[in-house]
Amino acid sequence: MNFDKELDASGLNCPLPILRTKKALAELTAGQVLKVIATDPGSVKDMQAFAKQTGNELLSSAEAGGKYQFFMKKK
Amino acid sequence: MSKKMAIIATKGTLDWAYPPLILASTAAALGYDVQVFCTFYGLQLLRKDTSGLKVSPLGNPGMPMKMPFGPKWFKDINWNIPNIVQASIPGYESLATTLMKMTIKNCGVATIDELRDLCVEAEVKFLACQMTVELFGFDHNQFIDNVEFVGAASFFEFAGETDICLYI
């Protein structure tokens, strides 16, 4: 998937992945896509909850080799 | 109009400093308007120097005592030290605090200073209870900038309109 910015939140624990995601999204313009990599298992549900409450669109959420990968489209 | 959350923070230990700051920073990231009213020991959260925040295993049977270093088998040991022993060893609290800080770092959990900076950056408003500031003999310049010194009535002005209001 194409993306405009990448955020590596590996090794960070709640709530840092969400806070860093929020910050990274602020640097994008509407419609641009942010890729986030995280290792916190709680981030899977949290990213969904973040997207739902902020209106940003979670395009995909996947796990590979103990890491989680998200693509979020800015509102 | 954005949602609102108010928190009353009353605890002044390292472990209890986390819940208000985690919830405040996360709510702010979700677009909430957040105010944290710090009173009694919760004032410790607003001091420029947060090194006074310590964790005490004393009187806390829910706290596992594990070592943050060494091989896995060593880290997995739960050191079941009786409270009465903890109470009589000088420096026990400092040791527990040092070990807790190491664990926090190892787990990728933010430090209190880091979380508080994120809150300030996200425009979380910190209020300090003026009555307890005086009660404990604090000086306004011991606290971080942008703290507002207010009374209970000011808290209610905001709290009365919130969607979430927590006492921690």
Interface residues (C-beta under 8 A of the other chain):
Chain A: G11 L12 N13 C14 P15 L16 I18 L19 T21 K22 T39 D40 F50 Q53 T54
Chain B: I22 S25 T26 A29 L30 G31 C107 G108 V109 A110 L118 A122
